Structures are given as C-alpha cells and as structure tokens.
Amino acid sequence: MEKAPEAFRTISEVAEDLDVPQHVLRFWEGKFSQVKPMKRAGGRRYYRPNDLELLRGIRHLLYGEGYTIKGVQRILREQGTGYVIEAGKQKALPSQGAEGEETSAQAAPADTPPQAAPRVPPPAPQARPLEGSDLQVLSGVLKELDAVRNMLTGKNS
C-alpha cells in the first residue's frame, strides 16, 4: 500500500527511497543541522515530506555533483535549504531495482533521447583582488606574526 505524499516516513522507508543505508541518514543528521526528523518514544525517527526533499537534495549534491560534506554545509549556510531541495528536484538519481537496474517508473522511454539536467552552479566565490592598502595591512600582520613566532621559539630578530 502506497503512502500519501504528505505522510511521515520511517528511516527504513527513507533509506530505501534514497538508496542509502540507514546509518548514512543518521550520519547526515549529525552533519546537517537542517535535517531534523521527529523522534518518538524509543528514538524511532519519522521524516516529514520536507525532510525527505532536503535529504534528496543533499544526496544529489554529494553523490551526483561530487560535493563534500563541508561543501554541502556551506551551500546550506549560504544558499539555504530551498536551494538544496531544488537541486534534488533538478536531477533525481535513478533508484536501483533488485537486480541493479533502473526501476521502470524512472527508466526513460526508448524513443526519448536522454537529456542532461542543468548542473547546480557552485556558490559564487567571495574573494576579491587585493589592493595596495590591503597588501600593506597584510604585510604588517605578517611581520607581527613573525615577531610572535620568534618570541615563542626563543629566536631574536
């Protein structure tokens, strides 16, 4: 019997849907504070539909786009959960059937050419070129750090 889309899911149902082991979902809970399943007595986890969408986006960024845990954490911090959820919707990774092949619900029809999903752009870099005053400040900081290092190591300059 198929659950309604708005129904809560157990960790085993989410793990099966995302094709990841349950321990990976527990690990992600520790790494991504935005993933907060409801816990009932005995520690049983129930995932909301929004949790599932967020996990799908995290999975896509980690496995589909090759981001690291820290990279996805930065995206969540800078771009927000909506961005990650949309990333998961752009390119759903095929789930594997029992024999390791795509399930029929997600296999493309034979007469339709495969289309590449748009790649999620990485966050814009925050760095800017150094200017003259910045170089002077950094040079002064470097001299101070060298002086502190020399004091700590007992060297005189």
Backbone bond lengths (Angstrom), bond angles and torsions (degrees), N, CA, C in turn:
res aa  C-N    CA-C-N  psi(-1)  N-CA   C-N-CA  omega(-1)  CA-C   N-CA-C  phi
1 M - - - 1.453 - - 1.527 109.53 -
2 E 1.301 117.12 125.97 1.462 123.89 -177.66 1.528 109.78 -80.16
3 K 1.334 116.31 135.54 1.457 120.78 177.88 1.521 110.55 -80.19
4 A 1.316 114.87 156.48 1.464 120.62 175.70 1.522 108.63 -68.31
5 P 1.341 118.29 149.83 1.469 120.53 -179.01 1.525 113.38 -57.81
6 E 1.330 118.38 -30.46 1.465 120.67 -177.67 1.528 112.71 -88.12
7 A 1.337 118.23 0.57 1.464 121.99 -178.68 1.526 110.84 -73.52
8 F 1.320 115.36 151.03 1.449 121.14 175.26 1.520 108.54 -73.54
9 R 1.334 116.68 151.89 1.460 122.02 -178.50 1.529 109.43 -120.61
10 T 1.317 115.86 147.71 1.461 120.19 174.45 1.527 108.86 -81.14
11 I 1.314 115.98 167.72 1.464 119.56 -179.79 1.528 110.52 -63.30
12 S 1.329 117.38 -34.66 1.472 118.89 179.46 1.526 111.19 -67.87
13 E 1.336 117.14 -37.26 1.465 120.01 177.88 1.525 111.49 -67.57
14 V 1.338 116.60 -41.04 1.468 120.68 179.21 1.521 109.90 -67.02
15 A 1.322 116.58 -43.28 1.470 120.60 179.50 1.525 110.57 -60.06
16 E 1.320 116.64 -41.99 1.464 119.96 178.89 1.523 111.14 -67.35
17 D 1.340 116.49 -42.91 1.468 120.85 -179.50 1.526 111.77 -62.25
18 L 1.333 117.14 -40.77 1.467 121.07 -178.00 1.524 112.79 -89.52
19 D 1.325 117.39 -7.06 1.457 122.47 -178.56 1.528 111.55 58.93
20 V 1.329 115.56 46.82 1.465 122.41 174.07 1.530 107.38 -133.07
21 P 1.328 117.96 152.07 1.464 119.81 177.23 1.537 111.30 -67.57
22 Q 1.323 116.00 156.21 1.459 120.92 -179.77 1.525 111.92 -60.52
23 H 1.329 116.89 -36.44 1.472 118.49 -178.33 1.537 111.12 -65.14
24 V 1.316 117.50 -27.45 1.465 120.63 177.06 1.530 109.67 -67.29
25 L 1.324 116.30 -40.75 1.472 119.41 177.81 1.527 110.60 -63.28
26 R 1.325 117.52 -41.33 1.474 120.00 177.59 1.532 110.58 -64.50
27 F 1.335 116.74 -38.66 1.465 121.52 177.76 1.523 109.99 -63.03
28 W 1.330 116.84 -45.22 1.467 120.66 179.53 1.518 111.48 -62.20
29 E 1.333 117.89 -34.20 1.465 120.42 176.41 1.524 110.74 -57.96
30 G 1.325 116.34 -38.51 1.466 120.58 179.03 1.515 112.95 -73.79
31 K 1.316 117.23 -29.90 1.468 121.22 -176.75 1.521 113.40 -89.94
32 F 1.323 117.65 -27.55 1.462 121.50 -177.01 1.525 108.28 -121.08
33 S 1.318 116.13 102.77 1.467 120.52 -176.43 1.524 112.43 -63.88
34 Q 1.315 117.53 -16.80 1.460 121.49 -179.45 1.536 111.61 -73.80
35 V 1.337 117.08 -19.39 1.460 121.20 179.02 1.521 107.25 -87.87
36 K 1.341 116.12 108.31 1.460 121.01 -176.38 1.524 110.53 -134.30
37 P 1.330 117.31 82.56 1.467 117.49 177.04 1.524 110.04 -68.75
38 M 1.309 115.53 153.56 1.454 120.12 175.98 1.522 107.27 -74.73
39 K 1.328 117.19 135.82 1.461 120.58 179.49 1.517 109.04 -113.58
40 R 1.308 114.77 130.01 1.459 121.10 178.74 1.525 108.91 -99.01
41 A 1.319 115.51 -178.85 1.458 120.98 179.01 1.528 109.20 -53.38
42 G 1.314 115.31 139.02 1.459 119.82 -178.93 1.515 113.05 83.16
43 G 1.329 118.25 1.89 1.455 121.81 177.02 1.514 114.87 82.14
44 R 1.324 117.71 10.03 1.469 120.34 179.82 1.524 109.53 -67.10
45 R 1.348 116.06 130.13 1.458 121.84 -175.82 1.522 110.93 -94.58
46 Y 1.342 114.27 138.91 1.462 120.92 173.02 1.526 107.67 -127.72
47 Y 1.314 115.70 121.92 1.456 121.82 -177.38 1.520 110.37 -94.98
48 R 1.332 115.55 131.95 1.460 122.35 175.61 1.533 108.58 -76.55
49 P 1.324 117.48 161.14 1.473 119.04 177.46 1.531 112.16 -56.62
50 N 1.332 117.85 -37.25 1.467 120.67 179.37 1.534 111.20 -66.81
51 D 1.352 116.60 -36.44 1.471 119.93 175.94 1.529 110.26 -61.35
52 L 1.326 115.42 -42.62 1.461 120.29 179.82 1.527 111.16 -62.44
53 E 1.328 117.70 -43.31 1.468 121.00 178.63 1.526 111.12 -63.49
54 L 1.336 116.64 -41.78 1.463 120.42 178.61 1.524 109.97 -63.91
55 L 1.326 117.34 -44.59 1.463 120.65 178.42 1.524 111.41 -62.51
56 R 1.317 117.05 -36.79 1.468 120.81 177.48 1.534 109.72 -62.84
57 G 1.342 116.79 -41.79 1.463 120.41 177.42 1.515 112.14 -65.94
58 I 1.332 116.78 -42.32 1.470 120.90 177.90 1.527 109.49 -61.06
59 R 1.327 116.51 -44.76 1.460 120.55 179.57 1.524 110.79 -60.40
60 H 1.330 116.09 -43.46 1.463 119.35 -179.70 1.532 110.95 -62.78
61 L 1.328 117.12 -45.07 1.466 119.56 -178.99 1.529 111.41 -65.07
62 L 1.336 116.82 -39.88 1.467 120.00 -179.22 1.523 111.89 -73.28
63 Y 1.325 117.06 -51.19 1.459 120.96 -172.72 1.527 113.04 -91.30
64 G 1.330 117.01 -36.45 1.458 120.32 -176.09 1.514 113.85 -86.58
65 E 1.335 116.60 -37.77 1.470 120.79 -177.42 1.522 113.43 -102.45
66 G 1.328 117.56 -12.36 1.462 120.39 175.83 1.522 115.43 83.17
67 Y 1.325 117.47 17.00 1.463 119.54 177.54 1.526 109.86 -71.32
68 T 1.335 115.82 155.54 1.452 121.68 172.99 1.522 108.81 -87.72
69 I 1.324 116.12 170.29 1.470 120.72 175.92 1.527 109.29 -56.85
70 K 1.341 116.63 -46.87 1.470 119.92 -179.86 1.523 111.62 -63.05
71 G 1.313 116.38 -36.15 1.463 119.92 178.22 1.517 111.70 -64.09
72 V 1.314 117.00 -43.16 1.465 120.52 178.74 1.531 110.02 -69.16
73 Q 1.334 117.26 -37.41 1.471 119.83 176.18 1.528 110.13 -59.85
74 R 1.333 116.25 -41.71 1.467 119.90 179.31 1.529 110.81 -65.52
75 I 1.319 116.89 -41.81 1.465 120.21 178.29 1.526 109.76 -61.22
76 L 1.330 116.91 -44.06 1.468 120.00 179.11 1.527 110.71 -62.12
77 R 1.316 116.37 -40.96 1.470 120.46 -178.97 1.526 111.37 -68.57
78 E 1.329 117.17 -42.98 1.469 120.99 -173.91 1.530 113.52 -88.43
79 Q 1.329 117.28 -36.33 1.463 121.15 -174.49 1.523 112.98 -103.88
80 G 1.340 117.31 -23.87 1.457 121.15 179.10 1.513 113.76 93.52
81 T 1.334 114.92 169.32 1.459 120.38 -177.01 1.526 111.97 -69.09
82 G 1.328 117.75 -32.18 1.463 120.45 -179.91 1.518 111.69 -59.76
83 Y 1.309 116.67 -38.68 1.466 122.06 179.09 1.532 110.39 -63.19
84 V 1.340 115.98 -43.81 1.464 120.38 -178.53 1.529 110.14 -68.93
85 I 1.334 116.71 -39.91 1.460 120.17 177.95 1.525 109.99 -61.17
86 E 1.336 117.66 -44.48 1.473 121.13 178.27 1.518 111.48 -63.88
87 A 1.330 117.45 -35.86 1.467 120.49 177.53 1.520 110.25 -61.17
88 G 1.327 116.72 -38.53 1.454 120.76 178.63 1.514 112.49 -69.40
89 K 1.337 116.84 -30.28 1.465 120.27 179.91 1.528 111.72 -78.04
90 Q 1.339 117.37 -27.69 1.465 121.09 -177.74 1.509 111.81 -63.31
91 K 1.291 116.72 -40.91 1.462 120.43 -175.32 1.503 108.68 -142.87
92 A 1.315 116.58 91.22 1.461 120.63 176.09 1.517 107.96 -74.89
93 L 1.315 116.21 128.14 1.457 120.39 179.02 1.525 108.32 -76.12
94 P 1.321 118.51 140.13 1.465 119.98 -178.27 1.521 110.85 -65.90
95 S 1.318 116.31 136.81 1.459 119.00 175.09 1.517 107.68 -84.16
96 Q 1.288 115.74 153.51 1.458 121.20 -175.78 1.514 110.33 -95.75
97 G 1.315 116.42 137.87 1.448 121.77 174.31 1.512 110.11 -80.63
98 A 1.315 117.19 -174.95 1.458 121.67 -177.03 1.530 111.35 -63.74
99 E 1.319 117.48 -33.34 1.462 120.41 -178.54 1.521 112.70 -93.51
100 G 1.364 118.29 8.39 1.453 121.01 177.71 1.504 113.94 85.79
101 E 1.341 118.16 12.66 1.458 119.68 178.09 1.515 109.81 -109.16
102 E 1.326 116.34 163.00 1.461 119.98 179.91 1.519 109.74 -60.60
103 T 1.343 114.99 143.32 1.452 118.21 176.90 1.517 108.55 -73.01
104 S 1.326 116.99 153.25 1.461 121.09 -174.08 1.520 112.07 -63.15
105 A 1.330 118.33 -27.87 1.463 120.44 -179.30 1.520 111.27 -67.70
106 Q 1.338 117.08 -23.31 1.452 118.96 -175.83 1.515 112.98 -113.19
107 A 1.300 118.57 -2.66 1.460 120.57 178.20 1.523 108.69 -76.15
108 A 1.309 116.85 139.95 1.468 121.70 -178.70 1.517 109.25 -77.09
109 P 1.341 117.53 145.32 1.467 119.50 175.23 1.524 109.89 -60.57
110 A 1.342 115.75 151.11 1.460 120.81 -174.24 1.525 112.65 -63.84
111 D 1.340 118.37 -31.16 1.463 119.68 -176.75 1.528 113.21 -88.18
112 T 1.326 118.30 -0.50 1.463 121.61 179.90 1.521 109.27 -100.87
113 P 1.349 118.50 122.61 1.471 119.13 178.10 1.527 109.86 -70.16
114 P 1.332 117.16 143.76 1.463 119.29 179.13 1.527 110.08 -65.66
115 Q 1.310 115.55 141.27 1.462 120.77 178.10 1.511 108.78 -115.32
116 A 1.306 115.32 137.65 1.456 119.86 177.01 1.520 108.85 -78.51
117 A 1.311 115.67 133.75 1.463 120.10 177.47 1.519 108.66 -74.70
118 P 1.320 117.66 149.17 1.463 118.58 177.43 1.518 110.43 -63.17
119 R 1.299 115.60 136.38 1.464 121.45 -179.37 1.519 109.46 -74.70
120 V 1.325 115.75 137.92 1.462 120.62 177.34 1.523 107.47 -71.87
121 P 1.334 118.14 121.10 1.457 118.66 -178.42 1.524 110.90 -70.44
122 P 1.333 116.85 143.16 1.467 118.74 176.41 1.521 109.47 -69.07
123 P 1.325 116.58 157.17 1.467 119.05 177.75 1.532 110.78 -58.35
124 A 1.316 116.00 146.82 1.462 121.00 -179.11 1.531 109.70 -65.28
125 P 1.323 117.66 138.13 1.471 119.91 178.89 1.521 110.50 -66.40
126 Q 1.325 115.31 146.27 1.458 121.12 -177.82 1.536 112.46 -96.70
127 A 1.329 117.41 -7.30 1.461 120.70 -175.97 1.524 110.85 -73.79
128 R 1.338 115.84 151.27 1.460 122.26 175.13 1.524 107.63 -135.10
129 P 1.317 118.10 158.33 1.472 119.94 -179.71 1.531 110.48 -64.43
130 L 1.325 114.73 145.16 1.464 119.56 177.78 1.522 110.17 -77.08
131 E 1.318 114.73 140.84 1.461 120.64 176.98 1.513 108.85 -108.37
132 G 1.340 117.14 174.75 1.465 122.53 -175.44 1.514 114.24 -52.79
133 S 1.339 117.91 -47.79 1.464 119.99 -177.89 1.529 110.84 -67.22
134 D 1.334 116.64 -35.35 1.458 119.53 177.46 1.521 110.66 -64.15
135 L 1.330 116.31 -42.05 1.461 120.08 179.45 1.517 111.40 -62.78
136 Q 1.330 117.28 -38.37 1.465 120.50 178.42 1.523 110.78 -65.44
137 V 1.317 116.89 -43.34 1.467 120.89 179.85 1.527 109.67 -62.93
138 L 1.331 116.70 -47.59 1.457 120.16 -179.21 1.524 111.70 -64.64
139 S 1.301 117.35 -36.47 1.460 120.85 177.24 1.526 110.19 -63.29
140 G 1.336 116.93 -41.75 1.468 120.72 177.56 1.520 111.73 -64.48
141 V 1.327 116.64 -40.65 1.465 120.56 178.45 1.522 109.85 -64.21
142 L 1.319 116.89 -41.93 1.459 120.68 179.09 1.530 110.79 -60.88
143 K 1.327 117.35 -42.38 1.475 120.62 178.79 1.528 110.30 -63.03
144 E 1.328 117.26 -41.63 1.462 120.58 178.37 1.526 110.82 -63.63
145 L 1.320 116.88 -42.19 1.461 119.90 179.18 1.523 111.38 -64.79
146 D 1.331 116.98 -39.67 1.467 120.17 176.20 1.525 110.61 -61.60
147 A 1.337 116.97 -41.21 1.463 120.95 179.44 1.532 110.64 -64.15
148 V 1.322 117.15 -41.93 1.466 120.86 178.84 1.522 110.29 -65.24
149 R 1.339 116.96 -43.16 1.469 120.23 178.10 1.519 110.48 -60.15
150 N 1.331 117.40 -43.09 1.461 121.09 179.86 1.512 110.72 -64.52
151 M 1.334 118.54 -38.08 1.468 120.72 177.68 1.542 109.91 -65.04
152 L 1.315 116.61 -41.46 1.459 120.30 -177.85 1.519 112.91 -69.86
153 T 1.321 116.43 -34.72 1.464 120.08 -179.90 1.514 112.85 -90.59
154 G 1.329 117.00 -4.09 1.461 120.44 177.40 1.508 114.17 84.05
155 K 1.315 118.03 11.89 1.463 121.12 179.01 1.518 108.74 -91.12
156 N 1.310 116.25 145.86 1.473 121.23 174.27 1.517 108.44 -107.54
157 S 1.326 115.30 138.25 1.454 117.55 179.22 1.500 111.20 -112.83
